[in-house]
Amino acid sequence: MTELLAHTVNQFNGVVITPDQLPADPEIFRAQLQRGLETWQADGRALIWLEIPTARARLIPEATEAGFTYHHADEDHLTLTYRVQPQALIPSYSTHYIGAGGVVLNEQRELLVVSERHRRDKSRPYYKLPGGALHPGEHIANAVVREVLEETGVRAQFEALVCFRHWHGYRFGKSDMYMVCRLRALSADIQIQLEEIEEARWMAVDEYLSHDYVGAFNRHIVRLALETPGLPPAQMDGYDDPSRYEFFWPNGMK
């Protein structure tokens, strides 16, 4: 009798096929998958998750022929799903990009600003805040400190989350959330990231707020950083793993 594909059953009554035990031969895979579909249907399972590593890409046509559909792809694998029960819920893959920008202030009431090299209008500079996208598994506070250092060479300390903006129809049709953070400068010397940044400088706050080459959104968030306390880092009992959890709320209260 044909063996079942190695798998587990999750808390939602879904079958999760074990990717590192998939056969290399498409014919063997086809037979094992067919037996699995029959078995899991009889067992009343709701959904089947199938992750195929790049090294087993020859199995993908067999899966789609059996009725599996694409869910998402990463660099080293493709994930497909199969609804055993028509009403089974398939949660969407990531729908948002997350970025962070830093309002970095020094003791002279100067603001650290950059003009990006790859901006749309190159006829003039456009002064914005240093920042960028979070890496997978990276905290907001760590990301904005890293981005400021990478783009400008300035070391800074995170103080508070000031605000965030949310919009849709961004890159690849995904939505985007951008966290604006207030930071305190720990160094002054600027060394720009030549690949991305054309210019970086310290600019007096009052000059920035009235500058012709600054957008309305950037003016507004700088004012927020100056005039509101923001949300400092916080802790919560029972969520003590700093590598996993990150909280912000008024006064850092528990």
Secondary structure by P-SEA (a helix, b strand, c coil): cccccbbbbccccccccccccccccaaaaaaaaaaaaaaaaaacccbbbbbbccccccaaaaaaaaccccccccccbbbbbbcccccbbbbbcccbbbbbbbbccccccbbbbbbbcccccccbbbbbbbcccccccccaaaaaaaaaaaaccbbbbbcccccccccccccccbbbbbbbbbbbbcccccccccccccbbbbbcaaaaaacccccaaaaaaaaaaaccccccccccccccccccbbbbcccccc
